[in-house]
Amino acid sequence: MKQTCVLVGAPIDSGKDRNGCLMGPDALRTAGLGPALESLGFRVTDLGNLGPAAFAPDLPHAHPHALNETVAWTRTLQDVAEQVMSEGVPIFLGGDHAMAMGTVTGVAAYAAQIKRPQFVLWLDAHSDFHTLTTTGSGNLHGTPAAYFTGVSGFDPFPPVPYPVPFANVCMMGLRSVDPVEREQIHKTALRIHDMRDIDENGVVKPLKAFLEQVAAQNGMLHVSLDVDFLDPAVAPAVGTTVPGGATVREAHLVCEILHDSGLITSMDLVELNPFLDERGRTAHLMVDLCASAFGRRVFDRPTRSYL
């Protein structure tokens, strides 16, 4: 029987004050995500785009930004993520990274139901480890990792009954971490691999060490891939560009190793802002990386012309 990938559109655009990520799910579809997965032998079910639960309007210029809307999105995504885990491997199409407040807590709730530990691979330039009280920008896409690991300071967000243990989270590609986040991270058991670490030691050794831990504990693995994990020279369609990110080859290598492990149980593709893209190059790259994570090999990649 074919394995099923379930595409779930989450056009959340409330996690920051720069608009455009709401177009991300449809851009990923237009770039051929569904057909790419089908070509690898998967059955693909597309649930379309979700919307947030009902919420009271947010006040303009409030801090944090769009709090009520983001809480509503979190509730919706928690429920849907928990439900679709029994239907296949969900791929959540973002949308900004605030969506991980709902997707990760939702899949973690499912993991708890079947008595398996939840792990998260966080591929991002940012740690996103602020709380509602520490965020200076007020942009809630900078808070999900603190939320789903059970850090306090998130009222009125839903309580997190099954926080992901710090030791079960591996962050790779970091290169922009605020001082308050750095101070808090040093108090935890989070696995941190910034770009200096990757430059000095490569991506293979730390990634395989983490995957060995997941396998040894029969864990569920959620992969959260932010566009800004990549260098903006190759992936310009993101509103939070930080130079010095992963190369195309490094990113493909990470995804190929993930496929080889056979451990992925859910995935986020986040922060794609097509308004900032160049003829769809970032959307196509994100689709290619997702395809690598689900079985496309280096010699199978299509040649593209952007002329």
QUIRACOR-V868474 format. One record per backbone hydrogen bond with DSSP energy under -0.5 kcal/mol. CO is the residue of the C=O (numbers start at 0). NH is the residue of the N-H. If there is no record, write none. Layout:
co;nh
CO;NH
CO;NH
This chain:
co;nh
2;42
3;88
4;6
4;44
5;90
6;46
7;92
8;49
9;11
9;94
11;95
14;140
16;18
19;22
19;273
20;23
22;26
23;27
24;28
25;29
26;30
27;32
28;31
31;35
32;36
33;37
34;38
35;39
36;39
36;41
37;40
41;43
42;4
42;44
44;6
44;46
47;8
58;61
63;66
65;69
66;70
67;71
68;72
69;73
70;74
71;52
71;75
72;76
73;77
74;78
75;79
76;80
77;81
78;82
79;83
80;84
82;85
83;86
83;87
87;89
88;5
89;91
89;266
90;7
90;92
91;93
91;268
92;9
94;270
95;98
96;99
97;100
98;101
98;102
99;103
99;104
101;105
102;106
103;107
104;108
105;109
106;110
107;111
108;112
109;113
110;115
111;114
116;219
118;221
119;121
119;169
120;122
120;223
121;123
121;171
122;225
124;174
124;175
127;144
127;145
130;134
137;64
137;139
138;141
139;142
141;129
142;145
142;146
143;147
144;148
145;150
146;149
147;163
152;131
153;156
158;160
159;162
162;164
164;167
165;168
165;190
167;119
168;190
169;121
169;171
170;192
171;123
173;194
177;181
178;182
179;183
180;184
181;185
183;186
184;187
189;191
190;170
192;172
192;173
193;197
194;198
195;199
196;200
197;201
202;206
203;207
204;208
205;209
206;210
207;211
208;212
209;213
210;214
211;215
212;216
213;218
214;217
216;116
219;118
219;221
220;222
220;264
220;265
221;120
221;223
222;224
222;267
223;122
223;225
224;269
225;228
226;229
228;245
230;233
230;234
235;237
236;272
245;230
246;250
247;251
248;252
249;253
250;254
251;255
252;256
253;257
254;258
255;259
256;260
257;261
257;262
258;261
262;220
264;89
265;222
266;91
267;224
268;93
269;226
270;272
271;273
272;275
273;276
276;278
277;280
279;283
280;284
281;285
282;286
283;287
284;288
285;289
286;290
287;291
288;292
289;293
290;293
290;295
291;294
296;299
297;300
